[in-house]
Amino acid sequence: MGLSKLGPANQPYTAIITNVVGTIGYLDPMYMESGILSKESDVYSFGVVLFEVLCGRLCFENSNGRFLSLVHTWKQSYKQRKLDDTIFQDLMQEMDPRSLKTFSRIAFQCLHENREARPTMSLVVEKLKTALEFQEKYEWMKHPQDYEKINRTAVHPLKYKSKTELKSCLSKGILLNAVKTWFSLNKNGEHCEMISAADCLIPPAQASTFDEYVTDQSSRFHPKKCYKSYNGMFNAHVRTQFLSPQIKYTVNLVLRPTYYTRFNPHYIGVKYRLEGETKPLVSCLADKREDEWLMVELFQFESQKRNVDLEISFEGFMNTSSDHYVIEGVEFQPTEKMEHKVLEDDDNYMQTISESDDTYWEKKLPKDYNDIMKWSKDGVEWTTKKQLYSILCKGFRMHNGYVGNTLDAPNNTSKRKEITNKRN
């Protein structure tokens, strides 16, 4: 920007009083007014550059020796939701709407008049990375030829005349690989994939005489692609083909009890072990899909490629009040980010704060959950706060008794119920 000053490093708040110098148009108005230079002044200047990228032009015009800044016009366009009038049109035609929204919002926040209301550079970087991820996914989605392989393996090949029709068909979901894979797109254009039980489950050598592959009319895999298990002891070798790269996925075991009326179907104890792990994990909380099937979250990971190869050993159902469970398959579902908006000052300055999943679920836990878990008799293990939350909802055995219904939904208040060993 034509301005460089030496100041103390690694300080949360740094300000230097100096003569106003620098390139007009990029300078922080508060710096020009007071002569006080701060780190937030750099944020403002960077916001100007972001708008220059968006609009495809410099932030000022020089007409007949007269200087005219465009920053105020850009800010007004954003506030009035008229960015279409100022954005470089060739760029706009190639941008993903979510990427544009994320990019323009953080650029506008950088230009806030109040220094304290401007984002930190770490937040700016985070939002720019998010905008880039949206754009990369959009670029990948733009080309129908990327879906030729999917269409070649479809049980009923798709017929479409445009990208919109293709996306609409895939959003509804299609069967692939001779009815062994269910593929769909979510609202963000991210890939969802479920592998059927018939393709990935391996019954043990000494399986129960009641365990068998069955036909289930309500399953996406029909006919005879589900697995009915009494004790929940089986292995799974899961191979995916079409995951979206650089996306955080939740891996779910999709099942349903044969008799819903006998117990609360949302609390299912699934004991399992991931490849390479020495201790088993337990997932208890199940989410219900629109078609009444239940999803038990096993773990989360970030995909680096479309093909994933997993080995999971299931060691039993802890809830035995149902005669059998019908296993539909193992599902890979993109993890949704939790977001909330905060309204600030008279300019309706909106800042979106993203929370990690663990942060969201930890708020639902009782404050003393670490002390509670120390009393676990069987050494309960978990990898995410959501899994811990489900364990507390289900209850677990303690050294001196039993804790049941530890969290009382929907208020999530801690209600500890200790029962003597005689009951166990």
C-alpha positions in Angstrom: 0.0 0.0 0.0 3.0 2.3 0.0 3.1 2.2 3.8 5.3 0.2 6.2 5.8 0.8 9.9 7.7 -1.2 12.5 5.8 -2.1 15.7 5.9 -4.6 18.5 5.1 -8.2 17.4 2.6 -10.7 18.8 0.5 -8.1 20.6 -3.3 -8.3 20.6 -3.7 -4.6 20.3 -1.0 -2.5 18.6 -1.2 1.2 17.6 1.3 3.7 16.4 0.9 7.5 16.2 2.4 8.7 13.0 2.0 11.2 10.2 -0.6 10.0 7.7 1.1 8.5 4.7 0.1 5.8 2.2 -1.9 5.3 -1.0 -5.2 7.2 -1.1 -8.2 4.9 -1.4 -6.6 2.1 0.6 -6.1 4.0 3.8 -8.2 3.4 6.9 -10.5 6.4 7.4 -9.9 6.3 11.2 -6.1 6.4 10.5 -6.5 9.4 8.2 -8.6 11.2 10.8 -6.6 10.5 14.0 -3.1 9.6 12.7 -3.3 6.4 14.8 -2.2 3.3 12.8 -3.3 -0.1 14.0 -3.4 -3.7 12.8 -7.1 -3.1 12.0 -5.9 -0.5 9.5 -4.2 -3.3 7.6 -7.5 -5.3 7.7 -9.3 -2.3 6.1 -6.7 -2.0 3.3 -6.9 -5.7 2.6 -10.7 -5.4 2.4 -10.3 -2.8 -0.3 -8.1 -5.2 -2.3 -10.7 -7.9 -1.9 -13.3 -5.6 -3.5 -10.9 -4.8 -6.3 -10.6 -8.5 -7.0 -14.4 -8.8 -7.0 -15.0 -5.8 -9.2 -12.0 -6.2 -11.5 -10.8 -2.7 -11.2 -8.8 -0.3 -8.9 -10.5 1.3 -6.0 -10.2 4.8 -7.4 -10.6 6.8 -10.6 -8.6 9.7 -11.8 -10.5 11.9 -14.2 -9.0 15.2 -15.4 -6.7 15.3 -12.3 -9.6 14.7 -9.9 -9.3 11.7 -7.6 -12.5 9.7 -6.9 -12.6 6.7 -4.4 -15.0 3.9 -5.3 -14.9 2.2 -1.9 -18.0 4.1 -0.6 -19.9 3.0 -3.7 -18.9 -0.6 -3.2 -20.0 -0.6 0.4 -23.4 0.9 -0.5 -23.9 -1.7 -3.3 -23.3 -4.4 -0.7 -25.7 -2.9 1.9 -28.4 -2.5 -0.8 -27.8 -6.0 -2.2 -26.9 -4.5 -5.6 -23.5 -6.2 -6.0 -24.5 -7.4 -9.4 -24.1 -3.8 -10.6 -20.5 -3.5 -9.5 -19.0 -7.0 -9.8 -16.9 -7.8 -12.8 -19.4 -9.6 -15.1 -17.1 -12.2 -16.6 -16.1 -13.2 -13.1 -19.7 -13.3 -11.8 -20.7 -15.7 -14.5 -18.1 -18.2 -13.3 -18.6 -17.8 -9.5 -20.5 -20.1 -7.2 -23.3 -18.1 -5.4 -22.2 -19.4 -2.0 -18.6 -18.5 -2.8 -19.6 -15.0 -3.9 -21.7 -14.5 -0.7 -18.9 -15.7 1.6 -16.2 -13.6 -0.2 -18.2 -10.4 -0.4 -19.4 -10.6 3.2 -15.9 -10.9 4.6 -14.7 -8.1 2.3 -17.4 -5.8 3.5 -16.7 -6.6 7.1 -13.1 -5.6 6.6 -14.3 -2.1 5.6 -16.3 -1.4 8.8 -15.9 2.1 10.1 -15.4 0.9 13.6 -12.0 -0.8 14.1 -13.3 -3.1 16.8 -15.9 -4.5 14.5 -13.5 -5.5 11.8 -12.6 -9.2 11.7 -9.2 -10.6 12.6 -7.0 -11.7 9.7 -7.2 -15.3 10.9 -11.0 -15.1 10.4 -10.5 -13.4 7.0 -8.3 -16.3 6.0 -10.8 -18.9 7.3 -13.7 -17.3 5.3 -11.6 -17.0 2.1 -10.7 -20.7 2.4 -14.4 -21.5 2.7 -15.2 -19.4 -0.3 -12.5 -21.2 -2.2 -13.9 -24.6 -1.2 -17.3 -23.6 -2.4 -15.8 -22.5 -5.8 -13.8 -25.6 -6.2 -16.9 -27.8 -5.6 -18.8 -25.6 -8.1 -16.0 -26.0 -10.7 -16.1 -29.7 -10.3 -19.9 -29.8 -10.6 -20.0 -27.7 -13.8 -18.8 -30.4 -16.0 -21.4 -33.2 -16.7 -18.6 -35.4 -18.0 -17.4 -35.9 -14.4 -20.6 -37.9 -13.9 -20.2 -40.2 -16.8 -18.7 -42.9 -14.6 -21.6 -42.6 -12.2 -24.1 -42.8 -15.0 -22.4 -45.8 -16.5 -22.8 -47.7 -13.3 -26.4 -46.6 -12.7 -29.0 -49.3 -12.5 -31.2 -47.1 -14.6 -29.0 -44.6 -16.6 -30.1 -41.0 -16.3 -31.4 -38.9 -19.2 -30.8 -35.2 -19.0 -30.5 -32.2 -21.3 -28.8 -29.7 -18.9 -26.8 -29.5 -15.8 -29.9 -28.4 -13.9 -31.7 -31.6 -14.9 -28.7 -33.7 -14.0 -28.4 -32.1 -10.6 -32.1 -32.5 -10.0 -32.0 -36.2 -10.8 -28.9 -36.8 -8.6 -30.5 -34.9 -5.7 -33.3 -37.5 -5.6 -30.7 -40.3 -5.4 -29.9 -43.2 -7.8 -28.9 -46.8 -7.4 -25.5 -47.9 -8.7 -23.4 -51.0 -9.1 -26.2 -53.6 -9.5 -28.2 -52.2 -6.5 -25.2 -52.2 -4.2 -24.6 -48.4 -3.9 -27.0 -45.5 -3.3 -25.6 -42.1 -4.5 -27.1 -38.6 -4.1 -26.3 -34.9 -3.9 -27.1 -32.8 -0.9 -28.3 -29.1 -1.2 -24.6 -28.0 -1.3 -23.8 -30.2 -4.2 -21.7 -32.5 -2.0 -21.8 -36.3 -2.7 -23.6 -38.7 -0.4 -22.9 -42.4 -0.7 -24.3 -45.5 1.0 -22.9 -49.0 0.6 -25.5 -51.8 1.0 -25.2 -54.4 3.7 -25.1 -57.1 1.0 -22.0 -55.5 -0.4 -20.0 -54.6 2.7 -21.1 -56.8 5.7 -19.3 -60.1 6.4 -21.1 -62.4 8.8 -18.9 -64.2 11.4 -17.9 -67.8 10.9 -20.3 -68.8 13.7 -23.2 -66.5 12.9 -26.5 -66.8 14.8 -29.0 -69.2 13.1 -31.4 -66.2 13.1 -29.0 -64.0 11.1 -29.7 -63.8 7.3 -30.0 -61.6 4.3 -33.6 -60.4 3.9 -35.8 -58.4 1.6 -37.1 -55.2 3.1 -39.7 -53.2 1.1 -38.8 -49.9 2.8 -35.0 -50.1 2.0 -33.4 -48.3 -0.9 -31.7 -51.6 -1.7 -34.3 -54.0 -3.0 -34.7 -56.8 -3.2 -32.8 -59.0 -0.6 -30.0 -56.5 0.1 -30.4 -56.0 3.8 -29.0 -58.1 6.7 -31.0 -59.1 9.7 -28.8 -59.6 12.8 -29.8 -60.7 16.3 -26.6 -60.0 18.3 -24.9 -57.4 16.1 -21.7 -59.3 15.6 -20.3 -58.9 12.1 -17.6 -57.2 10.2 -17.8 -54.6 7.5 -15.4 -53.9 4.6 -16.6 -50.7 3.1 -15.4 -49.3 -0.2 -16.6 -45.9 -1.6 -16.1 -44.6 -5.2 -17.6 -41.1 -5.4 -17.0 -39.1 -2.2 -16.3 -35.3 -2.6 -12.7 -34.5 -1.9 -11.8 -32.2 1.0 -15.2 -32.7 2.7 -15.8 -33.7 6.3 -18.0 -36.8 6.4 -20.0 -38.6 9.0 -20.0 -42.4 8.8 -23.4 -43.9 9.9 -24.6 -47.4 10.3 -28.1 -47.4 8.9 -30.6 -49.8 10.5 -34.0 -50.3 12.1 -35.3 -52.6 14.8 -37.9 -55.2 13.7 -40.3 -54.0 16.4 -40.5 -50.3 17.0 -43.1 -50.6 19.7 -41.0 -52.4 22.2 -38.6 -49.6 23.1 -37.4 -46.1 22.2 -35.7 -46.6 18.8 -33.5 -43.5 19.2 -31.3 -45.2 21.8 -29.3 -48.1 20.4 -26.0 -49.3 21.8 -23.7 -50.3 18.9 -20.3 -51.6 20.0 -17.7 -51.5 17.3 -14.0 -51.3 16.7 -12.2 -49.4 13.9 -9.3 -51.0 12.0 -6.0 -50.5 14.0 -7.8 -49.5 17.2 -7.4 -51.7 20.4 -10.4 -50.4 22.3 -14.0 -50.7 21.2 -16.2 -47.7 20.9 -19.9 -47.4 21.6 -22.5 -45.2 19.8 -25.9 -45.0 21.4 -27.8 -42.1 19.9 -29.7 -42.7 16.6 -31.1 -40.0 14.2 -34.2 -40.9 12.2 -34.3 -40.4 8.5 -37.5 -39.3 6.7 -38.1 -42.8 5.6 -38.0 -44.1 9.3 -34.6 -45.7 9.1 -32.2 -44.9 11.9 -28.6 -43.6 11.5 -26.1 -44.4 14.2 -23.0 -42.2 13.9 -19.8 -44.1 14.1 -17.1 -41.5 13.4 -16.1 -38.5 11.3 -13.2 -37.9 8.9 -12.1 -35.5 6.2 -12.0 -37.1 2.7 -8.8 -36.7 0.7 -10.1 -38.6 -2.3 -13.2 -40.2 -3.7 -12.2 -43.7 -2.9 -12.1 -44.8 0.8 -11.5 -48.3 2.1 -12.6 -49.0 5.7 -12.6 -52.0 8.0 -15.0 -52.0 10.9 -15.7 -54.8 13.3 -19.1 -54.7 15.0 -19.0 -56.5 18.4 -22.7 -56.4 19.4 -25.9 -54.5 20.2 -26.1 -53.4 23.8 -29.8 -52.9 23.6 -31.4 -56.3 23.4 -35.0 -55.4 23.9 -35.7 -55.9 20.2 -35.5 -59.4 18.6 -33.5 -58.3 15.5 -32.1 -55.3 13.7 -32.3 -55.0 10.0 -29.1 -53.4 8.6 -29.5 -51.4 5.4 -25.8 -50.4 5.0 -23.0 -48.0 5.9 -23.6 -44.4 4.9 -21.2 -41.5 4.2 -23.0 -38.2 4.8 -21.3 -34.7 4.5 -21.2 -33.1 8.0 -23.2 -29.9 8.2 -21.5 -26.9 9.9 -23.3 -25.2 12.7 -23.6 -21.5 12.2 -25.3 -18.6 13.9 -25.4 -14.9 13.1 -24.7 -11.9 15.4 -26.3 -8.5 14.7 -24.1 -5.5 15.5 -24.5 -1.7 15.3 -26.8 0.5 13.3 -25.3 -0.6 9.9 -26.8 -4.1 10.3 -23.3 -5.5 10.3 -23.6 -9.2 10.1 -20.8 -11.5 11.2 -21.2 -15.3 10.8 -19.4 -17.4 13.4 -18.9 -21.0 12.5 -18.7 -23.5 15.3 -17.0 -26.9 15.1 -19.2 -29.9 15.9 -17.4 -30.6 19.1 -18.1 -27.0 20.3 -21.8 -27.4 19.6 -22.2 -30.7 21.3 -20.1 -29.8 24.3 -22.6 -27.1 25.2 -25.2 -29.8 25.6 -23.1 -31.8 28.1 -23.2 -31.3 31.8 -20.3 -29.3 33.2 -19.1 -32.2 35.3 -19.1 -34.7 32.4 -15.4 -35.5 32.9 -16.0 -36.5 36.5 -19.0 -38.6 35.5 -17.0 -40.5 32.9 -14.2 -41.4 35.3 -16.7 -43.8 37.0 -17.3 -45.8 33.9 -17.0 -49.5 34.7 -16.3 -50.7 31.2 -13.9 -47.8 30.2 -16.4 -46.1 27.8 -14.6 -44.6 24.8 -15.6 -41.8 22.4 -14.0 -39.8 19.7 -16.4 -36.8 19.4 -18.5 -34.8 21.8 -21.7 -36.0 20.0 -20.8 -39.6 20.7 -20.2 -38.7 24.4 -23.6 -37.0 24.4 -25.3 -40.1 23.0 -23.6 -42.3 25.6 -24.8 -40.0 28.4 -28.3 -40.1 26.9 -28.3 -43.9 26.8 -26.6 -44.4 30.2 -23.7 -46.6 31.2 -22.5 -49.0 33.9 -20.5 -47.5 36.8 -18.3 -49.1 39.3 -20.8 -48.6 42.1 -24.0 -48.9 40.1 -25.6 -47.6 36.9 -26.2 -44.2 35.4 -29.3 -44.1 33.2 -30.9 -41.2 31.2 -28.1 -38.9 32.3 -29.3 -36.2 30.0 -33.0 -35.4 30.1 -33.9 -34.2 26.6 -35.0 -31.7 25.4 -33.7 -29.6 28.3 -30.5 -31.6 28.5 -30.4 -31.2 32.2 -28.2 -33.6 34.1 -30.3 -36.1 36.0 -28.1 -38.8 37.6 -29.8 -42.0 38.6 -27.7 -44.4 40.5 -29.1 -47.9 40.8 -27.5 -50.7 42.9 -25.6 -53.6 41.4 -28.4 -55.9 42.2 -30.4 -54.5 39.3 -27.4 -55.2 37.0 
